[in-house]
Amino acid sequence: MGWFIQDAWAQAGGQPDPLVSFLPLILIFVVFYFLLIRPQNKRQKEHREMVANLSVGDEVVTAGGVLGKVTELSEQFVQVEVADGVVLKVQRHTIGGVMPKGTVKSA
């Protein structure tokens, strides 16, 4: 049987170094940090700054895709005019982005 299957021999030696056994886990965490955690935190910070810097007259798009112009601001809510005489009250954190001036008229 030695032709097809090699014999298994016990390895001589002691325990492997604990640092070496944790090295793959540490490397995986570092990769996750730089590829997932850090970019997500950066996007959250940029969104918080964008929402904090909203002003009346800004043209915005909500997370639901509604395009309009900011008419009134409060601490938690924003009033967005989506058409002449049609005003929606949305939460501040649902603002997805600030659009360039003139976007509402061209849409």
C-alpha positions as CSV (number, residue, x, y, z in Angstrom):
1,M,0.0,0.0,0.0
2,G,3.0,2.3,0.4
3,W,2.9,2.9,-3.4
4,F,-0.5,4.7,-3.4
5,I,-0.7,6.3,0.0
6,Q,2.2,7.7,1.9
7,D,2.6,6.7,5.5
8,A,1.8,9.3,8.1
9,W,4.5,10.0,10.6
10,A,4.1,12.0,13.8
11,Q,5.9,15.3,13.8
12,A,8.5,15.8,16.4
13,G,8.6,19.1,18.2
14,G,6.6,21.3,20.7
15,Q,3.8,23.8,20.5
16,P,3.8,26.4,17.8
17,D,4.4,30.0,18.8
18,P,1.1,31.6,19.9
19,L,1.9,34.8,17.9
20,V,2.3,32.8,14.7
21,S,-1.0,31.1,15.3
22,F,-2.8,34.4,15.7
23,L,-1.1,36.1,12.8
24,P,-3.7,35.2,10.2
25,L,-6.5,36.5,12.4
26,I,-4.6,39.7,13.0
27,L,-4.1,40.1,9.2
28,I,-7.7,39.5,8.5
29,F,-8.7,42.2,11.0
30,V,-6.3,44.7,9.4
31,V,-7.6,44.0,5.9
32,F,-11.2,44.4,7.2
33,Y,-10.3,47.7,8.9
34,F,-8.8,49.2,5.8
35,L,-11.3,47.9,3.2
36,L,-14.6,48.1,5.2
37,I,-14.5,49.9,8.5
38,R,-12.4,53.0,7.6
39,P,-14.2,53.9,4.4
40,Q,-17.6,53.5,6.1
41,N,-16.6,55.8,8.9
42,K,-15.3,58.3,6.4
43,R,-18.7,58.3,4.5
44,Q,-20.6,58.7,7.7
45,K,-18.5,61.7,8.7
46,E,-19.0,63.3,5.3
47,H,-22.8,62.8,5.5
48,R,-23.0,64.3,9.0
49,E,-21.0,67.3,7.8
50,M,-23.2,67.7,4.7
51,V,-26.4,67.5,6.8
52,A,-25.1,70.0,9.3
53,N,-24.2,72.5,6.6
54,L,-27.6,72.5,4.9
55,S,-29.0,75.9,4.3
56,V,-32.3,77.4,2.9
57,G,-32.2,77.4,-0.9
58,D,-30.0,74.3,-1.3
59,E,-31.3,71.8,-3.8
60,V,-31.2,68.3,-2.3
61,V,-32.2,64.8,-3.1
62,T,-33.6,62.5,-0.4
63,A,-32.7,58.9,0.2
64,G,-36.0,58.0,-1.5
65,G,-35.0,59.9,-4.6
66,V,-37.2,63.0,-4.2
67,L,-35.6,66.1,-5.6
68,G,-36.4,69.5,-4.2
69,K,-35.3,72.8,-2.7
70,V,-34.9,73.4,1.0
71,T,-37.4,76.0,2.3
72,E,-37.1,75.7,6.0
73,L,-34.7,74.0,8.5
74,S,-35.2,72.8,12.0
75,E,-33.1,70.7,14.3
76,Q,-34.6,67.3,13.2
77,F,-36.6,68.1,10.1
78,V,-36.2,69.9,6.7
79,Q,-39.0,71.2,4.6
80,V,-38.4,70.5,0.9
81,E,-40.4,72.1,-1.9
82,V,-40.7,69.5,-4.7
83,A,-43.1,71.5,-6.9
84,D,-44.9,74.9,-6.8
85,G,-46.9,74.9,-3.6
86,V,-45.9,71.3,-2.7
87,V,-43.8,71.1,0.4
88,L,-42.6,67.9,2.1
89,K,-41.3,67.6,5.6
90,V,-38.5,65.1,5.9
91,Q,-36.0,64.1,8.5
92,R,-32.6,65.7,8.2
93,H,-30.7,62.4,8.0
94,T,-32.7,61.3,5.0
95,I,-31.1,63.9,2.8
96,G,-28.9,61.9,0.5
97,G,-27.0,64.7,-1.2
98,V,-26.8,68.3,-2.1
99,M,-27.3,68.9,-5.9
100,P,-25.8,71.7,-8.0
101,K,-27.8,74.9,-8.3
102,G,-30.3,74.6,-11.2
103,T,-30.9,70.9,-10.9
104,V,-34.5,71.2,-9.9
105,K,-35.4,73.5,-12.9
106,S,-33.6,71.2,-15.4
107,A,-35.3,68.0,-14.0
